[in-house]
Amino acid sequence: VASKGSFYVLRMLGGVHACSAGLSAQIFVHIAYEPYFEGGTRGERSVFGLFNVPVSWYPWVLLVLFQLMIPNASLLGHLSGLLVGLALGAVPLFGTVAHLT
């Protein structure tokens, strides 16, 4: 009942057809940051078990594939998550903070 009521309120306000970015941006942060966390960007990753790509290309290949498979997916959300993950990998904030304490 509550969800039905909230749907009608959103419909009256015009928010039913709005786009939102969800957890996928955070997942792209982890995908892009994980090679740096593991200690290196060398090696290969399997893309859906079909072919291998270098670890540094893996997030970019996923970004393109997801956009091709799901055209209505949030490209801006995925791209921003990817860039944040790369920035975290390039500037190791967690290691720096650990050495300061």
C-alpha positions as CSV (number, residue, x, y, z in Angstrom):
1,V,0.0,0.0,0.0
2,A,2.8,2.4,0.9
3,S,4.7,1.7,-2.3
4,K,1.5,2.3,-4.4
5,G,0.9,5.6,-2.6
6,S,4.4,6.7,-3.2
7,F,4.1,5.8,-6.8
8,Y,1.1,8.1,-7.2
9,V,2.8,10.9,-5.4
10,L,5.9,10.6,-7.7
11,R,3.5,10.4,-10.7
12,M,1.8,13.6,-9.6
13,L,5.2,15.3,-9.2
14,G,6.4,14.1,-12.5
15,G,9.2,12.0,-11.0
16,V,8.2,8.6,-12.4
17,H,10.2,9.0,-15.6
18,A,13.3,10.4,-13.9
19,C,16.6,8.7,-14.3
20,S,18.7,7.7,-11.3
21,A,22.1,6.2,-10.8
22,G,22.4,3.5,-8.3
23,L,24.9,1.0,-7.0
24,S,26.6,0.4,-10.4
25,A,28.7,3.6,-10.0
26,Q,30.1,2.2,-6.8
27,I,30.7,-1.1,-8.4
28,F,32.8,0.6,-11.1
29,V,34.8,2.3,-8.4
30,H,35.7,-1.1,-7.0
31,I,36.4,-2.6,-10.4
32,A,38.8,0.3,-11.3
33,Y,40.5,0.5,-7.9
34,E,40.9,-3.3,-7.2
35,P,44.1,-3.8,-9.4
36,Y,45.8,-1.0,-7.4
37,F,44.6,-2.5,-4.1
38,E,45.9,-5.9,-5.1
39,G,49.4,-4.5,-5.8
40,G,49.7,-4.0,-9.5
41,T,48.1,-3.5,-12.8
42,R,49.8,-6.3,-14.6
43,G,48.1,-9.5,-15.7
44,E,44.9,-10.2,-17.5
45,R,41.2,-10.5,-16.7
46,S,38.5,-12.6,-18.3
47,V,35.5,-10.8,-19.7
48,F,32.5,-13.0,-19.1
49,G,34.7,-16.0,-19.8
50,L,34.9,-15.1,-23.5
51,F,38.2,-13.4,-23.9
52,N,41.0,-11.9,-21.8
53,V,42.1,-8.3,-21.6
54,P,44.9,-6.5,-19.7
55,V,43.9,-5.5,-16.2
56,S,44.3,-1.8,-17.0
57,W,41.8,-2.1,-19.9
58,Y,39.2,-4.2,-18.0
59,P,37.1,-1.4,-16.5
60,W,37.0,0.4,-19.9
61,V,36.0,-2.8,-21.7
62,L,33.2,-3.4,-19.2
63,L,32.0,0.2,-19.6
64,V,31.7,-0.2,-23.3
65,L,30.1,-3.7,-23.1
66,F,27.6,-2.6,-20.5
67,Q,26.6,0.4,-22.6
68,L,26.2,-1.8,-25.7
69,M,24.2,-4.4,-23.8
70,I,22.1,-2.0,-21.8
71,P,21.7,1.2,-23.9
72,N,19.6,2.9,-21.2
73,A,22.2,2.4,-18.5
74,S,23.8,5.4,-16.9
75,L,26.9,6.1,-18.8
76,L,27.7,9.1,-16.8
77,G,27.3,7.2,-13.5
78,H,29.5,4.3,-14.7
79,L,32.1,6.7,-16.1
80,S,32.2,8.8,-13.0
81,G,32.6,5.6,-10.8
82,L,35.4,4.4,-13.1
83,L,37.2,7.7,-12.9
84,V,36.9,7.9,-9.1
85,G,38.3,4.4,-8.9
86,L,41.3,5.3,-11.1
87,A,41.9,8.4,-9.0
88,L,41.9,6.4,-5.8
89,G,44.4,4.0,-7.4
90,A,46.7,6.9,-8.6
91,V,46.7,8.7,-5.3
92,P,46.9,6.1,-2.5
93,L,45.0,8.0,0.2
94,F,44.6,5.1,2.5
95,G,48.3,4.2,2.7
96,T,49.1,7.9,3.2
97,V,46.7,8.2,6.1
98,A,47.9,5.0,7.7
99,H,51.5,6.3,7.6
100,L,50.5,9.6,9.2
101,T,49.0,8.0,12.3
